[in-house]
């Protein structure tokens, strides 16, 4: 006698949307940590300390004095050492301090890949991934791999011809990391609703909430350019920049578009004042989330951007100290997480 095919109900019972949601939130938290460590790596000028990209063998740090000497010798071949740290008399001990930040940054990226891939494979083998989510999870994993490749593409820009990485590649690296984190949170929230309601009713990104998130994305992009150009140090007063609303010294010689993306004075100015456009967008997003029934998401959005504004002002006034600047980047990632939560809530389908 042939056994009947399993019903939709029995298939659903095998699915584990809540467990998958928890996995995605854990990975999102690790991506947040990666963003923070990446910010510290940039602030300590450690990103060019490892001049090779070895996805597997690179997981092992130098284990002997000879290994450290070899790593240091490779670093001595790039412009950052020859023009900046070499003339300053960098020692092997000082090299180790910047090496470890970059090593931890890369190692954390590898850990994220393992933490995501192995449980995901387990769920797939046991056929516990809900219908319609397999391709989303694979896409998220592929994006993680692309982030690693983009990170090396960024590092390569600083290995010859210049003493730092391209701020444009740096911004692309940060933006992709935050996009991955936001996507992980979005899919995790969809899975939680599936686990709670028993029906797959994913949220939709509406045009209006998309515009609000785009306003935030512009501010993050400008912040990444500020970081890559060291533009935060061109003025340590607020709200004026050295007594002027619009800064002096902007290089207009290559046109306004070039200046908007490359001149540190203008980029700093745009980052300061576009922040208020982002605030308006976030306030509207918080109102949408509250109207959709999530007061918690609304509070999270307001709290995150309020803290971010205060930390940003303090960072400028104090001359961009590493601790405050790293906190500013970390809080920026929290603003993104809160905004994704709010947009997801606002895009919930009506019952």
C-alpha positions in Angstrom: 0.0 0.0 0.0 1.4 3.4 -1.0 1.6 6.0 1.8 -0.2 9.2 1.0 1.8 12.3 0.3 2.4 14.6 3.3 -0.2 17.3 3.6 0.6 21.0 3.6 -0.1 21.0 7.4 2.5 18.3 8.0 5.0 20.1 5.8 4.5 23.3 7.8 5.0 21.5 11.0 8.4 20.4 9.8 9.4 24.0 9.0 11.2 25.9 11.7 10.6 29.6 11.0 11.3 30.7 14.6 14.6 28.9 14.7 15.6 30.4 11.4 14.6 33.8 12.5 16.8 33.5 15.6 19.7 32.4 13.4 19.3 35.4 11.2 19.1 37.8 14.1 22.3 36.3 15.5 24.1 36.8 12.2 22.7 40.3 12.0 24.2 41.0 15.5 27.6 39.6 14.3 27.4 41.9 11.2 26.8 44.8 13.6 29.9 43.8 15.5 31.8 43.6 12.2 30.8 47.1 11.3 32.0 48.3 14.7 35.3 46.5 14.5 35.7 47.8 10.9 35.2 51.3 12.1 37.9 50.9 14.7 40.2 49.3 12.1 39.7 52.4 10.0 40.2 54.9 12.9 43.4 53.2 14.0 44.6 53.1 10.3 45.0 49.4 10.5 43.2 48.3 7.3 46.3 48.1 5.2 48.4 46.1 7.6 47.6 42.8 5.9 48.6 43.1 2.3 47.5 39.6 1.1 44.1 38.1 0.7 44.1 34.4 1.7 40.5 33.4 2.5 41.5 30.1 4.1 45.2 30.3 5.1 44.6 33.9 6.3 42.6 32.6 9.2 45.9 31.8 11.0 47.9 34.7 12.3 51.7 34.9 12.4 52.9 32.3 14.9 56.6 32.9 15.1 59.0 35.8 15.1 59.9 35.0 11.5 56.3 35.0 10.4 55.9 38.5 12.0 59.0 39.8 10.3 57.7 38.5 6.9 54.3 40.2 7.5 56.1 43.4 8.4 58.3 43.2 5.4 55.3 42.9 3.1 53.8 46.0 4.8 57.0 47.9 4.3 56.5 47.6 0.5 53.3 49.8 0.4 53.1 53.6 0.3 51.5 53.9 3.8 54.6 52.6 5.4 57.1 54.3 3.0 55.5 57.7 3.3 53.8 57.7 6.7 54.7 55.1 9.3 58.2 54.4 8.1 59.5 57.9 8.5 57.7 58.0 11.9 59.9 55.1 13.0 57.3 52.3 13.2 58.6 49.3 15.2 57.5 45.7 14.9 55.6 46.0 18.1 53.6 49.0 16.7 53.0 47.0 13.5 51.5 44.2 15.5 49.0 46.5 17.2 47.5 47.5 13.8 47.8 44.0 12.4 45.6 42.6 15.1 42.7 45.0 14.4 42.7 44.0 10.7 43.1 40.4 11.6 40.2 40.4 14.0 38.1 42.2 11.4 38.8 39.6 8.8 38.4 36.7 11.2 35.0 38.0 12.3 33.9 38.0 8.7 35.0 34.3 8.4 33.1 33.5 11.6 30.0 35.1 10.3 30.2 32.9 7.2 30.5 29.7 9.2 27.8 30.7 11.7 25.4 31.3 8.9 26.4 28.5 6.5 26.5 25.5 8.8 23.1 25.9 10.5 21.6 26.9 7.1 22.9 23.7 5.6 21.4 21.7 8.5 18.0 23.3 8.0 18.2 22.6 4.3 19.1 18.9 4.7 16.3 18.4 7.1 13.9 20.3 4.8 13.0 22.7 7.6 13.2 25.9 5.5 9.7 27.3 4.8 8.6 27.5 1.1 9.7 30.7 -0.5 12.6 31.4 1.9 15.3 29.2 0.5 16.3 31.6 -2.2 16.2 34.6 0.2 18.6 32.8 2.6 21.0 31.8 -0.2 20.9 35.3 -1.6 21.9 36.7 1.9 24.8 34.2 2.1 26.0 35.2 -1.4 25.9 38.8 -0.4 28.1 38.0 2.5 30.7 36.5 0.1 30.5 39.5 -2.1 31.1 41.7 1.0 34.4 39.8 1.6 35.5 40.3 -2.0 34.5 44.0 -1.9 36.6 44.4 1.3 39.6 43.1 -0.5 38.9 45.4 -3.5 38.8 48.3 -1.0 42.2 47.3 0.5 43.8 46.9 -2.9 43.1 50.6 -3.6 45.6 51.5 -0.8 48.4 49.1 -1.7 49.9 51.2 -4.5 49.8 54.8 -5.5 48.2 56.2 -2.3 48.6 56.0 1.5 45.0 55.0 2.3 42.1 53.2 0.8 39.7 54.9 -1.6 36.8 56.6 0.3 34.5 55.6 -2.5 35.3 51.9 -2.1 35.2 52.3 1.7 31.7 53.7 1.5 30.6 50.8 -0.8 32.0 48.3 1.7 30.1 49.9 4.6 26.9 50.4 2.7 26.8 46.7 1.6 27.5 45.6 5.2 24.5 47.7 6.5 22.3 46.5 3.6 23.1 42.9 4.6 22.4 43.6 8.2 19.1 45.2 7.4 18.1 42.4 5.0 18.8 39.8 7.7 16.6 41.7 10.1 13.8 42.1 7.6 13.7 38.4 6.6 14.0 37.4 10.3 10.9 39.5 11.1 9.0 37.9 8.3 9.9 34.5 9.7 8.8 35.5 13.2 5.4 36.5 11.8 5.1 33.2 10.0 5.9 31.3 13.2 3.3 33.3 15.1 0.5 33.4 12.6 1.0 30.2 10.7 0.7 32.0 7.4 3.3 33.6 5.2 2.5 37.2 5.0 5.8 39.1 4.4 6.0 42.8 4.7 6.3 45.0 1.6 8.6 48.0 1.2 6.2 50.8 0.1 7.3 53.7 -2.0 7.0 56.2 0.8 9.0 54.1 3.3 11.5 53.4 0.6 12.1 57.2 0.2 12.5 57.5 3.9 15.1 54.8 4.0 16.8 56.4 1.0 17.2 59.6 2.9 18.9 57.7 5.7 21.1 55.9 3.1 22.3 59.2 1.7 23.3 60.4 5.2 25.2 57.1 5.8 27.0 57.4 2.5 28.1 61.0 3.4 29.3 59.8 6.8 31.4 57.1 5.1 32.9 59.7 2.8 33.6 61.9 5.9 35.4 59.0 7.5 37.4 58.0 4.4 38.5 61.6 3.7 39.2 62.4 7.4 36.8 65.2 6.8 35.6 65.2 10.4 38.8 67.0 11.4 38.5 70.0 9.1 36.4 71.8 11.7 35.8 71.2 15.4 33.0 73.7 16.0 29.3 73.3 15.7 26.9 74.4 14.3 29.2 76.7 12.4 32.4 75.5 10.7 35.2 77.7 12.0 32.7 80.6 12.3 31.1 80.2 8.9 27.8 78.5 8.0 29.4 77.4 4.7 33.1 76.4 4.9 35.9 78.3 3.2 38.4 76.3 1.2 36.1 74.1 -0.9 37.9 73.0 -4.1 35.5 73.8 -7.0 38.2 73.4 -9.7 36.8 70.0 -10.9 33.2 70.9 -10.7 30.5 70.7 -8.0 29.8 67.0 -8.4 33.4 66.1 -7.9 33.6 68.4 -4.9 30.4 67.0 -3.3 32.0 63.5 -3.3 35.7 64.3 -2.8 36.3 67.7 -1.1 36.5 67.2 2.7 35.1 70.6 3.5 32.0 70.2 1.4 31.5 66.6 2.3 31.6 67.5 6.0 29.2 70.4 5.4 26.7 68.1 3.5 26.9 65.4 6.2 26.1 68.0 8.9 23.0 69.4 7.2 21.6 66.5 5.4 21.3 64.9 8.8 18.2 67.0 9.4 16.6 65.7 6.2 17.3 62.2 7.5 15.8 63.2 10.9 12.6 64.3 9.2 12.4 61.1 7.2 13.0 59.0 10.4 10.3 60.9 12.4 7.8 60.2 9.6 8.9 56.6 9.5 8.5 56.3 13.3 4.9 57.7 12.9 4.2 55.1 10.3 5.4 52.4 12.6 3.4 53.6 15.5 0.2 53.9 13.3 0.8 50.3 12.3 0.8 49.2 15.9 4.4 49.1 16.9 5.1 51.8 19.6 8.4 49.9 20.4 9.7 50.4 16.9 8.8 54.1 17.0 10.6 54.6 20.3 13.7 52.7 19.0 13.9 55.0 15.9 13.6 58.2 18.0 16.1 57.0 20.6 18.6 55.8 18.0 18.7 59.0 15.9 18.6 61.2 19.0 21.6 59.5 20.4 23.4 59.6 17.0 23.0 63.4 16.7 24.4 64.1 20.1 27.3 61.6 19.6 28.0 63.1 16.2 28.2 66.7 17.5 30.4 65.5 20.4 32.7 63.7 18.0 33.3 66.8 15.9 33.8 69.1 18.9 36.3 66.8 20.6 38.4 66.4 17.4 37.2 62.9 16.4 38.7 60.8 19.2 38.7 57.1 18.4 36.2 56.1 21.1 33.6 58.7 20.2 34.0 58.1 16.4 33.6 54.3 16.8 30.5 54.9 19.0 29.2 57.2 16.3 29.5 54.5 13.7 28.0 51.9 16.0 25.0 54.1 16.7 24.6 54.7 13.0 24.2 51.0 12.5 21.6 50.9 15.3 19.7 53.7 13.5 19.6 51.5 10.4 18.4 48.5 12.4 15.6 50.6 14.0 14.6 52.1 10.7 14.4 48.6 9.1 12.2 47.5 12.0 9.9 50.5 11.5 9.7 50.1 7.7 8.9 46.4 8.2 6.2 47.2 10.6 4.7 49.9 8.3 4.7 47.4 5.4 2.8 44.7 7.1 -0.2 43.5 5.1 -3.5 44.1 6.6 -5.4 41.1 7.9 
